[in-house]
Amino acid sequence: MDGSNHNYEFTNDWFQAAAIKNWDSLVPQIKPRKILEVGSYEGASACYLIGKNDWHEDLELFCIDTWEGGITHKVAKVDMDAVEQRFDHNISVAQTESGKNISVHKMKGMSSDLMPKLIAFDDCLWKENKPHGDDLTMSPKLAIDAFTNVFSRKLKIVPAPLYQLYVLKIAD
Ligand SMILES: C[S@@+](CC[C@H](N)C(=O)[O-])C[C@H]1O[C@@H](n2cnc3c(N)ncnc32)[C@H](O)[C@@H]1O
């Protein structure tokens, strides 16, 4: 997405003006396969990711937006229904042009409602076998215990078999 595609419908150049230089340097280093975006608007950043991606055949994007806009959009009386329609259109153009199997999951709502609330820690009792015995300091358990202790008032541990720990977020 370099702005030269006349099939796109963008009404601003926020992404081109501000973010693209950083993303041009960062994204190829990370080569993400699964991306969660909060705040998609007309889809400029999402279309950039779809167009730029030449590292995964099965890139997956999760685009969260209320499509209600923030206070600045409300003050400026931006027609957010039209913004959402342009998002749909632009994503469809980007997907068609990419020639790859790119899934875009459009998730409409507040990020705080839609972001995952159930965390699964896998393999938490994995440990290194040392001559003197199992070395638990090399296991994920310490970090997971620290996390669940620090956030103990905001989490509920869901009972499950060993090696996985399921934690439910119950407060912000
Ligand atoms: C500056 S625009 C995003 C620009 C877009 N990434 C681009 O490349 O053009 C910010 C968007 O974030 C959305 N938004 C802000 N806070 C949100 C939240 N907590 N949950 C969902 N969407 C949110 C607004 O509706 C708005 O569409």
The ligand as a Tripos MOL2 file, in Angstrom:
@<TRIPOS>MOLECULE
LIG
   27    29     1     0     0
SMALL
NO_CHARGES

@<TRIPOS>ATOM
      1 C1         -6.4470    7.3460   14.2430 C.3       1 LIG1
      2 S1         -7.7060    6.1790   13.8880 S.3       1 LIG1
      3 C2         -6.8010    4.7710   13.3300 C.3       1 LIG1
      4 C3         -6.0150    5.0000   12.0640 C.3       1 LIG1
      5 C4         -5.7020    3.7800   11.2350 C.3       1 LIG1
      6 N1         -4.8900    2.7950   11.9440 N.3       1 LIG1
      7 C5         -5.0190    4.1910    9.9270 C.2       1 LIG1
      8 O1         -3.9850    3.6060    9.5690 O.co2     1 LIG1
      9 O2         -5.5470    5.0660    9.2300 O.co2     1 LIG1
     10 C6         -8.2610    5.6510   15.4850 C.3       1 LIG1
     11 C7         -9.4180    4.6520   15.4530 C.3       1 LIG1
     12 O3         -9.4260    3.9860   16.7090 O.3       1 LIG1
     13 C8        -10.7530    3.6700   17.0710 C.3       1 LIG1
     14 N2        -10.7040    3.4390   18.5280 N.ar      1 LIG1
     15 C9        -10.1750    4.2620   19.4750 C.ar      1 LIG1
     16 N3        -10.2230    3.6970   20.6820 N.ar      1 LIG1
     17 C10       -10.7790    2.4530   20.5090 C.ar      1 LIG1
     18 C11       -11.0780    1.3640   21.3890 C.ar      1 LIG1
     19 N4        -10.8050    1.4300   22.6910 N.pl3     1 LIG1
     20 N5        -11.6460    0.2530   20.8790 N.ar      1 LIG1
     21 C12       -11.9100    0.1720   19.5510 C.ar      1 LIG1
     22 N6        -11.6250    1.1640   18.6620 N.ar      1 LIG1
     23 C13       -11.0710    2.2920   19.1390 C.ar      1 LIG1
     24 C14       -11.5760    4.8490   16.5670 C.3       1 LIG1
     25 O4        -12.9150    4.4900   16.3080 O.3       1 LIG1
     26 C15       -10.8100    5.2200   15.2870 C.3       1 LIG1
     27 O5        -11.4250    4.6310   14.1490 O.3       1 LIG1
@<TRIPOS>BOND
     1     1     2 1
     2     2     3 1
     3     2    10 1
     4     3     4 1
     5     4     5 1
     6     5     6 1
     7     5     7 1
     8     7     8 2
     9     7     9 1
    10    10    11 1
    11    11    12 1
    12    11    26 1
    13    12    13 1
    14    13    14 1
    15    13    24 1
    16    14    15 ar
    17    14    23 ar
    18    15    16 ar
    19    16    17 ar
    20    17    18 ar
    21    17    23 ar
    22    18    19 1
    23    18    20 ar
    24    20    21 ar
    25    21    22 ar
    26    22    23 ar
    27    24    25 1
    28    24    26 1
    29    26    27 1
@<TRIPOS>SUBSTRUCTURE
     1 LIG1         1 GROUP 0 **** ****
